[in-house]
Amino acid sequence: MSTSNFFQKTFFSIVLAGNLLSGCGSEPEPTDCFEIEVLGPEECTLGTLVSVKNSINIGEAIRYSDSKMYPNVVRIYSEVPIPNSTSGFISLRDFDQEKDRALAERYATICLAIFAPYPVPTFVSTFWSEDPC
């Protein structure tokens, strides 16, 4: 084996190992699994409002249209089908204005002046189940 061939193989192996270890080109990992209660759709964005039951506070407290107060509420857009249930378990990732533009446009609607979006953070659901993650 020639010396230059040996160095080429060694260099290629190092670059390959570095890319695999650094996660080059991979998607960011979604946030851990959260137990949620589904509140319902949001009038202005048609995103789904959910109250996160885990102890990690990622949302805001709101008074929903049923006049009840809910803690730790977030708006989600979903990459996966959402079953018609009132509770479940989801994995979330941060909403990215550029990356998720098409996803948000799927939910876009005309908003009546009497409604405004709830002041809650927006996430994207990448996993949804009625059973724990």
C-alpha positions in Angstrom: 0.0 0.0 0.0 1.4 3.4 -1.0 1.9 6.1 1.6 -0.5 8.6 -0.1 -3.2 5.9 -0.4 -2.8 5.2 3.4 -3.1 8.9 4.2 -6.2 9.3 2.0 -8.0 6.4 3.7 -7.0 7.7 7.1 -8.2 11.2 6.3 -11.5 9.9 4.8 -12.1 7.7 7.9 -11.5 10.7 10.3 -13.8 13.0 8.3 -16.5 10.2 8.2 -16.2 9.6 12.0 -16.3 13.3 12.7 -19.5 13.8 10.7 -21.2 10.8 12.4 -20.2 11.9 15.9 -21.2 15.6 15.3 -24.6 14.7 13.8 -23.8 16.7 10.7 -27.0 17.2 8.6 -29.3 15.7 11.1 -32.5 17.2 12.4 -32.6 18.6 15.9 -33.9 16.2 18.4 -37.5 16.8 19.5 -38.2 17.8 23.1 -39.0 14.9 25.4 -42.5 13.4 25.6 -45.2 15.6 27.2 -48.5 14.6 28.6 -51.1 17.0 27.3 -54.8 18.0 27.6 -56.3 19.2 24.4 -58.2 22.5 24.8 -59.2 22.8 21.1 -58.5 24.9 18.1 -57.4 28.5 18.2 -59.7 30.8 16.2 -57.1 32.9 14.5 -54.4 30.4 13.7 -56.3 27.1 13.7 -53.4 25.7 15.6 -54.3 23.4 18.5 -54.1 24.7 22.0 -52.9 22.2 24.6 -52.2 22.3 28.3 -48.9 20.6 29.1 -49.3 18.4 32.2 -45.5 17.8 32.8 -43.8 19.8 35.5 -41.6 21.6 32.9 -43.2 25.0 32.2 -43.0 25.7 28.5 -46.3 27.6 28.1 -48.4 30.3 29.5 -51.6 30.4 31.6 -54.7 31.4 29.7 -58.4 31.7 30.0 -59.8 29.7 27.1 -63.1 30.2 25.4 -64.9 27.9 27.8 -64.0 30.5 30.5 -61.7 28.1 32.4 -58.1 28.9 33.3 -55.5 26.5 32.0 -51.8 26.4 33.0 -48.8 25.8 30.8 -50.6 26.2 27.4 -48.9 26.1 24.0 -50.1 26.2 20.4 -49.1 23.3 18.3 -49.0 22.6 14.6 -48.7 18.9 13.8 -46.7 17.0 11.3 -48.6 13.9 12.3 -52.4 13.1 12.5 -54.1 14.2 15.7 -56.8 11.9 17.0 -60.1 13.2 18.3 -59.3 12.9 22.0 -59.0 15.1 25.0 -55.6 14.0 26.2 -52.5 12.3 24.9 -48.7 12.3 24.7 -46.7 14.3 22.2 -43.1 15.1 21.3 -42.4 18.7 20.4 -39.8 20.7 18.5 -39.5 24.4 18.3 -41.5 26.2 15.6 -39.2 27.6 12.9 -40.7 30.5 10.9 -38.8 29.6 7.7 -38.7 25.8 7.9 -42.4 25.5 9.0 -43.9 28.2 6.8 -45.8 25.6 4.7 -47.1 23.9 7.8 -48.4 27.1 9.3 -50.0 28.1 6.0 -52.0 24.9 6.1 -53.6 26.2 9.3 -53.9 29.8 8.1 -57.4 31.4 8.3 -59.0 34.8 8.2 -59.3 36.1 11.7 -62.4 38.1 12.9 -61.6 41.4 14.7 -63.1 40.1 18.0 -60.5 37.3 18.2 -56.7 37.5 18.6 -54.1 34.8 18.9 -53.4 33.6 22.4 -50.1 34.9 23.7 -48.6 31.4 24.0 -45.4 29.8 22.5 -45.8 27.7 19.3 -44.3 24.3 18.8 -44.5 21.5 16.2 -45.8 18.1 17.2 -43.6 15.3 15.7 -45.3 12.5 17.6 -48.8 12.0 19.0 -50.2 9.1 20.9 -52.9 8.2 23.4 -50.3 6.0 25.1 -47.2 7.2 26.9 -44.2 7.8 24.5 
